[in-house]
Amino acid sequence: MREGMETRNDEVFSKAIRAGKRTYFFDIKSTRGNDLYLTITESKRKTPEGNQYEKHKIFLYKEDFDKFSEGLKEVLEKITELRESQEYALETSDDLADINFEDL
């Protein structure tokens, strides 16, 4: 290390979520000015051996936290709503599949 240079660890917190062939990393980091930002990384195995990965990264800065959070919350609520309506539709169609129309 050169004289006068300080080592700096800008990572404040990290959370990894494993999901099949993918791993998602949520990393809170700080800038030199001590502002916090979030990086979201998707890491996906490219080979069955798991020795090569494809990575995609999003940087989310403090001025966008609220808008991103609101948008994500809205989208997740919509997914829940759509799943519930799909489940109802599937249950209804399953019920109809059990009906023998010749017996009516």
C-alpha positions as CSV (number, residue, x, y, z in Angstrom):
1,M,0.0,0.0,0.0
2,R,1.3,3.5,-0.8
3,E,2.1,5.8,2.1
4,G,-0.8,8.0,3.0
5,M,-3.4,5.7,1.4
6,E,-6.1,4.4,3.7
7,T,-7.8,1.1,3.2
8,R,-11.6,1.5,2.9
9,N,-14.3,-1.0,3.2
10,D,-17.4,0.6,1.6
11,E,-19.7,-2.5,2.2
12,V,-22.0,-1.8,5.2
13,F,-24.4,-4.8,4.9
14,S,-24.9,-7.8,2.6
15,K,-27.7,-10.3,2.2
16,A,-27.6,-13.2,-0.2
17,I,-30.7,-15.1,-1.3
18,R,-30.2,-18.4,-3.1
19,A,-32.9,-19.4,-5.5
20,G,-32.2,-22.4,-7.7
21,K,-29.5,-21.5,-10.3
22,R,-29.6,-17.9,-9.3
23,T,-28.3,-16.0,-6.3
24,Y,-29.5,-12.5,-5.5
25,F,-27.2,-10.2,-3.5
26,F,-28.5,-7.1,-1.8
27,D,-25.5,-5.0,-0.7
28,I,-25.6,-1.7,1.2
29,K,-22.5,0.3,0.5
30,S,-21.3,3.8,1.4
31,T,-19.6,6.5,-0.7
32,R,-16.6,8.5,0.3
33,G,-19.0,11.1,1.5
34,N,-20.8,8.5,3.7
35,D,-23.9,8.4,1.6
36,L,-25.6,5.0,1.4
37,Y,-26.5,3.2,-1.8
38,L,-27.8,-0.3,-2.7
39,T,-26.5,-2.7,-5.3
40,I,-28.7,-5.6,-6.3
41,T,-26.8,-8.3,-8.1
42,E,-28.3,-11.4,-9.9
43,S,-25.7,-14.1,-10.3
44,K,-26.7,-17.1,-12.5
45,R,-24.7,-20.2,-13.1
46,K,-23.8,-20.5,-16.8
47,T,-22.4,-24.1,-16.6
48,P,-23.7,-27.2,-14.8
49,E,-20.4,-27.4,-12.9
50,G,-21.1,-24.0,-11.4
51,N,-17.7,-22.6,-12.3
52,Q,-18.9,-19.8,-14.6
53,Y,-21.4,-17.1,-13.7
54,E,-23.3,-14.4,-15.5
55,K,-23.9,-11.3,-13.3
56,H,-26.3,-8.4,-13.7
57,K,-26.1,-5.4,-11.3
58,I,-28.4,-2.5,-10.5
59,F,-27.2,0.5,-8.5
60,L,-29.9,2.3,-6.5
61,Y,-29.0,5.6,-5.1
62,K,-30.5,7.4,-2.0
63,E,-32.6,9.8,-4.1
64,D,-34.4,6.9,-5.7
65,F,-35.0,4.7,-2.6
66,D,-38.6,5.9,-1.9
67,K,-39.7,5.7,-5.6
68,F,-38.1,2.3,-6.0
69,S,-39.6,1.0,-2.8
70,E,-43.1,2.3,-3.7
71,G,-42.9,0.8,-7.2
72,L,-41.6,-2.6,-5.9
73,K,-44.3,-2.7,-3.3
74,E,-47.0,-1.9,-5.9
75,V,-45.7,-4.6,-8.3
76,L,-45.5,-7.3,-5.5
77,E,-49.1,-6.5,-4.4
78,K,-50.2,-6.8,-8.0
79,I,-48.5,-10.2,-8.3
80,T,-50.3,-11.4,-5.2
81,E,-53.6,-10.1,-6.6
82,L,-53.0,-11.8,-9.9
83,R,-52.0,-15.1,-8.2
84,E,-55.1,-15.1,-6.1
85,S,-57.4,-14.4,-9.1
86,Q,-55.5,-17.2,-11.1
87,E,-55.9,-19.6,-8.2
88,Y,-59.6,-18.8,-8.1
89,A,-59.9,-19.3,-11.9
90,L,-58.0,-22.6,-11.6
91,E,-60.2,-23.8,-8.8
92,T,-63.3,-22.9,-10.8
93,S,-62.1,-24.6,-13.9
94,D,-61.1,-27.7,-11.9
95,D,-64.6,-27.8,-10.4
96,L,-66.1,-27.6,-13.9
97,A,-63.9,-30.4,-15.1
98,D,-65.5,-32.8,-12.6
99,I,-69.0,-32.2,-14.1
100,N,-70.3,-34.8,-16.5
101,F,-72.6,-32.9,-18.7
102,E,-74.4,-36.1,-19.9
103,D,-75.7,-36.5,-16.3
104,L,-77.4,-33.1,-16.4
